[in-house]
Amino acid sequence: MTDNLELEKTLWQTADKLRNNMDASEYKHVVLGLIFLKYISDAFE
């Protein structure tokens, strides 16, 4: 359980760093791309 919390914390920190350097419209494309990759990954498992 601790590993999952650490991973979640790391992911949120990374997202925060990306948002600081990007406009909202650019960030949307990054997030949508990651969601699509997660969907494809789950579909092939």
Backbone as JSON, one array per atom type, in Angstrom:
{
  "sequence": "MTDNLELEKTLWQTADKLRNNMDASEYKHVVLGLIFLKYISDAFE",
  "N": [[0.82, -1.19, 0.0], [1.97, 1.2, 0.71], [3.76, 1.63, -1.36], [2.03, 2.24, -3.46], [1.0, 4.67, -2.56], [3.3, 6.24, -2.58], [3.87, 6.2, -5.3], [1.6, 7.52, -6.3], [1.98, 10.03, -5.12], [4.35, 10.83, -6.37], [3.48, 10.93, -9.04], [1.59, 13.04, -8.89], [3.28, 15.15, -8.21], [4.84, 15.29, -10.51], [2.88, 15.97, -12.38], [2.21, 18.49, -11.43], [4.61, 19.86, -11.92], [4.63, 19.81, -14.72], [2.37, 21.37, -15.28], [3.18, 23.87, -14.44], [4.83, 24.77, -16.44], [3.38, 24.82, -18.76], [0.74, 25.89, -20.92], [-2.79, 25.68, -20.34], [-4.2, 24.54, -22.49], [-2.22, 23.14, -23.85], [-1.41, 21.32, -21.88], [-3.65, 19.76, -21.66], [-3.52, 18.11, -23.92], [-1.34, 16.49, -23.31], [-2.28, 15.1, -21.04], [-4.54, 13.8, -22.1], [-3.29, 12.15, -23.95], [-1.84, 10.45, -22.23], [-3.95, 9.19, -20.9], [-5.09, 7.83, -23.06], [-2.98, 6.04, -23.68], [-2.98, 4.51, -21.34], [-5.5, 3.3, -21.56], [-5.15, 1.72, -23.89], [-3.08, 0.06, -23.01], [-4.4, -1.33, -20.93], [-6.33, -2.63, -22.45], [-4.91, -4.52, -23.9], [-4.03, -6.29, -22.0]],
  "CA": [[0.0, 0.0, 0.0], [2.86, 2.35, 0.79], [4.31, 1.84, -2.7], [1.01, 2.92, -4.25], [0.93, 6.06, -2.11], [4.5, 6.92, -3.07], [3.7, 6.37, -6.74], [0.61, 8.58, -6.49], [2.62, 11.29, -4.74], [5.29, 11.15, -7.44], [2.71, 11.32, -10.23], [1.02, 14.37, -8.68], [4.38, 16.12, -8.27], [5.2, 15.41, -11.92], [1.8, 16.73, -13.02], [2.35, 19.89, -11.0], [5.74, 20.44, -12.64], [4.21, 20.02, -16.1], [1.42, 22.48, -15.34], [3.88, 25.14, -14.25], [5.53, 25.16, -17.66], [2.52, 24.69, -19.93], [-0.59, 26.49, -20.98], [-3.81, 24.67, -20.09], [-4.54, 23.83, -23.73], [-1.13, 22.19, -24.12], [-1.43, 20.29, -20.84], [-4.79, 18.89, -21.98], [-3.07, 17.11, -24.89], [-0.47, 15.55, -22.6], [-3.11, 14.25, -20.19], [-5.36, 12.93, -22.95], [-2.38, 11.13, -24.49], [-1.55, 9.47, -21.18], [-5.17, 8.42, -20.69], [-5.2, 6.92, -24.19], [-1.99, 4.98, -23.51], [-3.47, 3.64, -20.26], [-6.61, 2.52, -22.13], [-4.56, 0.72, -24.8], [-2.36, -0.89, -22.16], [-5.38, -2.19, -20.27], [-7.03, -3.42, -23.47], [-4.05, -5.62, -24.35], [-3.69, -7.19, -20.89]],
  "C": [[0.86, 1.25, 0.0], [3.45, 2.67, -0.58], [3.31, 2.59, -3.58], [0.9, 4.39, -3.85], [2.12, 6.86, -2.6], [4.4, 7.18, -4.57], [2.71, 7.5, -7.03], [1.2, 9.95, -6.18], [3.58, 11.76, -5.84], [4.57, 11.61, -8.7], [2.11, 12.71, -10.09], [2.11, 15.44, -8.75], [4.8, 16.36, -9.72], [4.15, 16.23, -12.66], [1.89, 18.21, -12.66], [3.5, 20.58, -11.73], [5.37, 20.72, -14.1], [3.29, 21.23, -16.22], [2.09, 23.82, -15.17], [4.47, 25.67, -15.55], [4.64, 25.17, -18.9], [1.24, 25.5, -19.78], [-1.61, 25.36, -20.82], [-4.16, 23.88, -21.35], [-3.46, 22.83, -24.13], [-1.17, 21.03, -23.14], [-2.54, 19.28, -21.11], [-4.33, 17.78, -22.93], [-2.16, 16.08, -24.23], [-1.31, 14.58, -21.79], [-3.95, 13.3, -21.03], [-4.51, 11.83, -23.59], [-2.07, 10.06, -23.46], [-2.77, 8.6, -20.89], [-5.36, 7.41, -21.82], [-4.21, 5.76, -24.06], [-2.4, 4.0, -22.42], [-4.59, 2.75, -20.77], [-6.08, 1.4, -23.02], [-3.83, -0.36, -24.0], [-3.31, -1.86, -21.47], [-6.09, -3.1, -21.25], [-6.22, -4.64, -23.9], [-3.65, -6.56, -23.23], [-4.66, -8.32, -20.76]]
}
